[in-house]
Amino acid sequence: MTPGIAHGFEEESLEAKVAWFRSLSVIERLRNLDSFYRLAVAVNPNLREGRDVERAEATVRVLELPRR
């Protein structure tokens, strides 16, 4: 991916967004996640309450391979 500024709709495709995201380092990805989280909480502070939160045991299944 070459750096630059684009003004076309082709840069809004899912493939272009995936390519952009893959070009980021792990730290940059986490910073973006933090920015999106802060924006979402700023728009809706009730997100922190977690009223729809379920216990992890109710949503995660642990699978084990059969022993030979």
MOZIHU-V41699 format. One record per residue. N is the residue number from 1. BURIAL is b if it has 16 or more other ideal C-beta (glycine too) atoms within 10 Angstrom, else e. D_CENTER is the distance of its C-alpha to the mean C-alpha in Angstrom with 2 decimals. Layout:
# MOZIHU-V41699
n->N burial->BURIAL d_center->D_CENTER
n->N burial->BURIAL d_center->D_CENTER
This chain:
# MOZIHU-V41699
n->1 burial->e d_center->20.87
n->2 burial->e d_center->23.33
n->3 burial->e d_center->22.44
n->4 burial->e d_center->23.78
n->5 burial->e d_center->23.55
n->6 burial->e d_center->23.45
n->7 burial->e d_center->24.48
n->8 burial->e d_center->24.37
n->9 burial->e d_center->22.36
n->10 burial->e d_center->21.83
n->11 burial->e d_center->19.15
n->12 burial->e d_center->17.19
n->13 burial->e d_center->17.09
n->14 burial->e d_center->14.16
n->15 burial->e d_center->15.76
n->16 burial->e d_center->15.96
n->17 burial->e d_center->12.32
n->18 burial->e d_center->11.57
n->19 burial->e d_center->14.45
n->20 burial->e d_center->13.32
n->21 burial->e d_center->9.95
n->22 burial->e d_center->12.16
n->23 burial->e d_center->14.64
n->24 burial->e d_center->12.73
n->25 burial->e d_center->13.71
n->26 burial->e d_center->11.79
n->27 burial->e d_center->12.98
n->28 burial->e d_center->11.88
n->29 burial->e d_center->8.22
n->30 burial->e d_center->8.62
n->31 burial->e d_center->10.69
n->32 burial->e d_center->8.41
n->33 burial->e d_center->5.97
n->34 burial->e d_center->9.52
n->35 burial->e d_center->10.82
n->36 burial->e d_center->8.68
n->37 burial->e d_center->9.52
n->38 burial->e d_center->13.03
n->39 burial->e d_center->13.42
n->40 burial->e d_center->12.62
n->41 burial->e d_center->15.05
n->42 burial->e d_center->17.51
n->43 burial->e d_center->17.72
n->44 burial->e d_center->17.95
n->45 burial->e d_center->19.18
n->46 burial->e d_center->19.74
n->47 burial->e d_center->16.14
n->48 burial->e d_center->17.29
n->49 burial->e d_center->20.08
n->50 burial->e d_center->18.15
n->51 burial->e d_center->20.84
n->52 burial->e d_center->18.95
n->53 burial->e d_center->18.02
n->54 burial->e d_center->19.64
n->55 burial->e d_center->20.93
n->56 burial->e d_center->19.18
n->57 burial->e d_center->22.49
n->58 burial->e d_center->22.42
n->59 burial->e d_center->19.15
n->60 burial->e d_center->19.15
n->61 burial->e d_center->21.90
n->62 burial->e d_center->23.38
n->63 burial->e d_center->25.18
n->64 burial->e d_center->28.04
n->65 burial->e d_center->29.91
n->66 burial->e d_center->33.60
n->67 burial->e d_center->35.87
n->68 burial->e d_center->38.39
